[in-house]
Amino acid sequence: MIQTEGVMMGTFVQGLSLFILGLFLVSILVPVWVLTARRARQSQYRSSFAAQYGVQLDPSFRMASGPYGNWFRLSYPYWAYAKRDGTKDLRHGTNPLMTPSSVVHVGEFEITVRDFMQAYGLVLWMRTRGVPIEQSELEQREQAAHRADVQAQQTLIGAQAIYHRFANDPGGFERFCGDLLRQQGYQVEVTPYVNDGGLDLRLRKNGMLTIAECKCYNPQTGSVGRPVLQKLYGANAAERANGMLVITTARFTQAAKDYARDNGVDLIDGGGLSQMTGVRAMAAARPNTRPIPDLMRFVPEDARGLYVRSYESYRSVAEQWLQAGPMVRSGPQVAATPSAVWVLRPPIPPVATRAVPLDGRSPRMWTD
């Protein structure tokens, strides 16, 4: 009896040992199998991406299949506990820099990487090779601001050119304005330079009379104030014109604009005069001017040292994008350097999809 119980106990212990060993092997082999399958799937994604777009991604980019489309979303780094200015709050002993993943969608591929500069560099790289990735809201805002700056510069240069031409010839400026208005169908009478009765031009069109005053002021420092408009309004007491107009190479003060609105005086400032003359800055010959976003401003000031090399490499890609512009696609391959390799070394291990601390290593961005 006792011997039988001993045999049964030995068999149970042996079976339990084999079961525990099996669990141990499974706990090791299953993660290895999952990791191997994941790496094989990532390799397959990268091969498919390279075959379709001619760009071989580094394993630091995580890839998956997603809804079809060409767009991206950038996520910026931040301290887990930050002060109001975004810098690190030193009152917390454990306060890592958080780096959420940025996402780039190209066709049916979804690509994630935790260095947002690398993500945007990839966007520009793909655009340079003819892939039409949609503009983000940030890009749209910055491009609109850039266009406004270029337009303002063009206006200033145009008005400045007119000012320098007639700065010492007020009579010539009046005749110049008269010629512009004559091109718009007005019959123009230029009044004598002296004793002009408070006006410079009489304009007639469709039976209507308009009187005008012309002021050639420095566009950078000059402005037309309310007294000029009041003088023209007073002159109209004798002229009884249907309309009044003030033209200048500079700008109008707010008081002058308010007076013009309340008393029916039309205004043409330096910008409007530039448009009338067709004078443009050299930048007008370069449509589709595109600004390069300064991505470093999205990094907390006290963490920017970690992104220096990423930023330098991003700027290198951005300069190529700016100079080359979009290239023509031909078939499934990219016409320009289809063997290009995008090699990125992120400053963090690319294993998690959530925000994780940055370990401080500088990245080597990309090489061909």
Secondary structure, 3 states (H helix, E strand, C coil): CHHHHHHHHHHHHHHHHHHHHHHHHHHHHHHHHHHHHHHHHHHHHHHHHHHHHCCEECCCCEEEECCCCCEEECCCCEECCECCCCCECCCCCCCCEECCCEEEEECCEEEEECCHHHHHHHHHHHHHCCCCCCCCHHHHHHHHHHHHHHHHHHHHHHHHHHHHHHCCCHHHHHHHHHHHHHHCCCEEEECCCCCCCCCCEEEEECCEEEEEEEECCCCCCCEECHHHHHHHHHHHHHHCCCEEEEEECCEECHHHHHHHHHHCEEEECHHHHHHHHCCCCHHHHCCCCCCCCCHHHHCCHHHHHHHHHHHHHHHHHHHHHHHHCCCCEECCEECCCCCCEECCCCCCCCCCCCCCECCCCCCCCCCC
